[in-house]
Amino acid sequence: MATIIKREQLSTQVVRMRVHAPRIAVKRKAGQFIILRPTADSERIPLTIANADPAGGWVEIIFQVVGATTTKLASLKEGDTILDFAGPLGKPTHIEKFGRCVCMGGGVGVAPLYPIVCALKAAGNHITAIIGARSKDLVILEEEMRAQSDRLLVTTDDGSHVRKGFVVTVFDELIAAGEKFDFAVVIGPVMMMKFTSQKSVAAGIPTVSSLNPIMIDGTGMCGGCRVSIGGETKFACVDGPEFDAAKIDWDLLVRRLGSYVPFEKKALQDHACRLEGVR
């Protein structure tokens, strides 16, 4: 079990938790994740390690409340324990001095983007970060990203914060202005990653995206997280979670994620009904 030592509500839907997990904190690298189970009757879900402190023995997770498991997780308070908290899992981000990097994050995807930005900056890269969300209240880690970036550009779908537009819109404007980049990272909702990475790849920029399909065991045994990369089947939990965006079969990924939606809705409804029964 892992104890929650700090809990913060970043928005009505997004929660940040600092969890005491010293062995994970010592070993984790940018791009890696954990798989957790809040309670004995919960399903297992993957969450990226958004931050860590080896000396303090803690790691941070940031998640959006969207289903039954994240609803249960969000109900936990400081001092409560998470039943299962396993990691670090997945391959770390490949970090080197690329030169000029553009790091683009949408919604809660800014959480996994943040440690990558930190690692790229520490390696001596020039960082242009573009982050976006549907509205002002869903923009996360703005100041943290600003502190690690040479330039931070923020956009919101509805124009409620800084400017109106999408991450891909801002990137298009930079390319149109003649800016050049040597490396790109794109993390966020699947459709955001698909269209944004298509633009960066078309601009000749080597691009990686971090995928978050359904995972169960995190060891490559169950096959639930399989994705198609360059026509080959890969498992996001052990071969990823980051892949060359130019090789990702985005349409297959969208279809596979969609097949789980009815089950996720039912699980959330069942959880709500159990809560009503308790009341």
C-alpha positions in Angstrom: 0.0 0.0 0.0 1.0 3.6 -0.6 0.0 6.5 1.5 -1.3 9.8 0.1 0.7 12.6 1.7 -0.7 15.5 -0.2 -3.9 16.0 -2.2 -4.7 19.1 -4.4 -7.8 19.8 -6.5 -6.3 21.4 -9.6 -9.8 21.9 -11.1 -13.3 20.5 -10.6 -12.2 17.4 -12.6 -8.4 17.2 -12.2 -6.7 16.0 -9.0 -3.0 16.0 -8.0 -1.8 13.5 -5.4 1.6 13.2 -3.8 2.2 9.6 -2.8 4.8 8.1 -0.5 6.6 5.5 -2.7 10.3 5.8 -2.1 11.5 2.9 -4.2 9.6 4.2 -7.2 10.8 7.7 -6.6 14.4 6.6 -6.7 14.1 4.6 -9.9 11.6 6.5 -12.1 12.6 8.4 -15.2 10.7 10.8 -17.5 8.0 9.1 -19.5 7.4 6.2 -17.1 4.2 5.3 -15.3 2.6 3.4 -12.5 -0.4 1.1 -12.4 -2.6 1.5 -9.4 -5.7 0.0 -7.8 -7.4 2.3 -5.2 -9.4 -0.4 -3.4 -9.9 -4.2 -3.5 -12.9 -3.9 -5.8 -11.3 -1.4 -8.2 -9.9 -2.1 -11.6 -6.2 -1.4 -12.4 -5.4 1.8 -14.3 -2.1 3.4 -15.6 -1.1 6.9 -14.6 2.1 8.7 -15.6 4.5 9.8 -12.9 4.2 13.6 -13.2 6.9 14.4 -10.7 9.1 12.7 -8.1 11.5 13.4 -5.3 14.0 10.6 -4.5 15.1 12.4 -1.3 11.6 12.9 -0.1 10.5 9.5 -1.2 7.4 10.6 -3.0 5.9 10.6 -6.5 3.1 12.7 -7.9 0.2 11.6 -10.1 -2.3 13.9 -11.8 -5.5 12.5 -13.2 -8.9 13.6 -14.5 -12.0 12.1 -12.9 -13.8 10.3 -15.8 -14.7 6.8 -14.7 -15.4 4.6 -11.8 -11.8 4.0 -10.8 -10.7 7.7 -11.0 -13.9 8.6 -9.1 -12.8 6.2 -6.3 -9.3 7.5 -6.4 -10.4 11.1 -6.2 -12.5 10.3 -3.1 -9.3 9.4 -1.1 -7.9 12.0 1.3 -4.5 12.8 2.7 -3.5 10.0 5.0 -5.5 7.4 3.1 -3.7 4.5 1.3 -3.9 3.3 -2.3 -4.1 -0.5 -2.2 -1.8 -1.3 -5.2 0.8 1.2 -6.5 3.3 -0.6 -8.9 6.1 0.9 -10.9 8.0 2.4 -12.5 6.7 0.8 -15.7 7.3 1.4 -19.4 10.4 2.6 -21.2 11.8 6.0 -20.2 11.8 8.9 -22.7 14.9 9.0 -24.9 16.6 12.1 -23.7 19.5 13.8 -25.5 20.5 17.3 -26.7 18.4 17.6 -29.8 18.5 21.4 -30.1 15.2 23.2 -30.4 12.3 21.1 -29.1 8.6 21.8 -29.3 6.6 20.1 -26.5 2.8 20.1 -27.0 0.3 19.0 -24.4 -3.5 18.9 -24.4 -5.7 18.8 -21.3 -4.5 16.4 -18.6 -1.8 15.3 -21.1 0.3 18.2 -19.8 0.9 16.1 -16.7 3.0 13.4 -18.5 4.5 16.1 -20.7 5.9 18.0 -17.7 8.7 15.5 -16.6 9.8 15.1 -20.2 10.1 18.9 -20.6 12.2 19.0 -17.4 14.5 16.2 -18.6 14.9 17.8 -22.1 15.7 21.2 -20.5 18.2 19.6 -18.1 19.9 18.0 -21.2 20.5 21.5 -22.6 17.7 21.8 -25.1 15.8 25.0 -26.0 12.1 24.3 -25.1 9.1 25.8 -26.7 6.0 24.5 -24.9 2.5 24.7 -26.1 -0.3 23.7 -23.8 -4.0 23.8 -24.2 -7.3 22.8 -22.6 -11.0 23.2 -23.3 -11.3 26.1 -20.9 -9.4 28.1 -18.3 -10.4 25.9 -15.4 -8.9 22.9 -17.1 -5.4 24.4 -17.8 -2.9 22.6 -15.5 0.7 23.1 -14.5 1.0 26.5 -16.3 3.5 28.0 -13.9 5.5 24.8 -13.6 5.7 24.5 -17.4 6.7 28.2 -17.7 9.6 27.7 -15.2 11.0 24.8 -17.3 10.4 26.3 -20.8 12.3 29.0 -22.7 8.9 29.9 -24.1 5.4 28.9 -23.1 2.3 29.4 -25.2 -1.1 28.7 -23.8 -4.4 28.3 -25.6 -8.0 27.4 -24.8 -10.7 26.0 -27.0 -13.2 28.6 -25.8 -10.8 31.5 -25.5 -11.4 31.8 -21.7 -7.7 32.0 -21.0 -4.9 33.8 -22.9 -6.1 33.1 -26.4 -8.8 31.1 -28.3 -7.6 28.1 -30.4 -6.1 24.7 -30.3 -2.6 23.5 -29.7 -2.3 22.5 -33.4 -3.4 26.1 -34.4 -0.5 27.6 -32.4 2.0 25.1 -33.8 0.8 25.9 -37.4 1.4 29.6 -36.7 4.9 29.0 -35.6 5.7 26.9 -38.6 4.1 29.5 -40.9 6.4 32.1 -39.3 9.4 30.1 -40.4 10.3 28.5 -37.0 12.4 25.3 -37.1 12.4 22.5 -34.5 14.7 19.5 -34.2 12.4 17.3 -32.0 8.7 17.2 -31.0 6.7 15.6 -28.2 2.9 15.5 -28.4 0.8 14.2 -25.5 -3.0 14.6 -25.0 -6.3 13.3 -26.1 -6.0 10.8 -29.0 -7.5 13.0 -31.7 -5.3 16.0 -30.5 -2.2 13.8 -30.8 -3.2 12.5 -34.2 -3.8 15.8 -35.9 -1.0 17.7 -34.1 1.6 15.0 -34.8 0.6 14.8 -38.4 1.4 18.5 -38.7 4.8 18.1 -37.0 5.7 15.1 -39.0 4.7 16.9 -42.2 7.0 19.7 -41.1 9.9 17.2 -41.0 10.2 17.1 -37.3 10.9 13.7 -35.5 7.9 13.3 -33.2 7.0 11.0 -30.4 3.6 10.6 -28.7 2.8 8.9 -25.4 -0.1 6.4 -25.7 -2.5 5.5 -22.9 -4.6 2.5 -24.1 -6.4 0.2 -21.7 -3.9 -1.7 -19.5 -4.4 -4.4 -17.0 -1.1 -6.1 -15.9 1.5 -3.7 -17.2 3.9 -6.5 -18.2 2.8 -7.3 -21.8 1.0 -10.5 -20.8 -2.7 -9.5 -21.2 -2.4 -7.8 -24.6 -5.0 -5.2 -23.7 -2.7 -2.3 -24.6 -1.7 -3.5 -28.0 -1.2 -0.9 -30.7 -0.1 -1.0 -34.3 3.3 0.8 -34.9 4.6 0.7 -38.5 2.4 -2.3 -39.2 3.7 -4.2 -36.2 1.9 -5.1 -33.0 3.4 -3.5 -30.0 2.4 -3.3 -26.3 2.3 0.2 -24.8 3.1 -1.1 -21.3 6.5 -2.6 -22.3 7.3 -1.3 -25.7 6.1 2.2 -24.9 4.3 4.2 -23.8 6.1 6.5 -26.3 6.2 5.7 -30.0 7.3 7.3 -33.2 4.1 9.3 -34.1 4.7 8.9 -37.8 4.2 5.1 -37.4 1.2 5.0 -35.1 -2.0 3.6 -36.6 -4.2 6.3 -35.1 -7.5 5.1 -36.5 -7.0 1.6 -35.1 -6.2 3.1 -31.7 -9.4 5.2 -31.8 -11.5 2.1 -32.6 -10.0 0.0 -29.9 -10.5 2.7 -27.3 -14.1 3.2 -28.4 -14.8 -0.5 -27.8 -14.4 0.0 -24.1 -16.7 3.0 -23.7 -19.9 1.0 -22.9 -18.2 -1.0 -20.2 -16.7 2.2 -18.7 -20.1 3.9 -18.6 -21.7 0.9 -16.9 -18.9 0.7 -14.3 -19.4 4.4 -13.5 -23.2 3.9 -13.3 -22.8 0.8 -11.0 -20.4 2.8 -8.8 -22.9 5.7 -8.5 -25.7 3.2 -7.7 -23.6 1.6 -4.9 -23.0 5.1 -3.4 -26.7 5.8 -3.5 -27.4 2.5 -1.7 -24.9 3.5 1.0 -26.7 6.8 1.6 
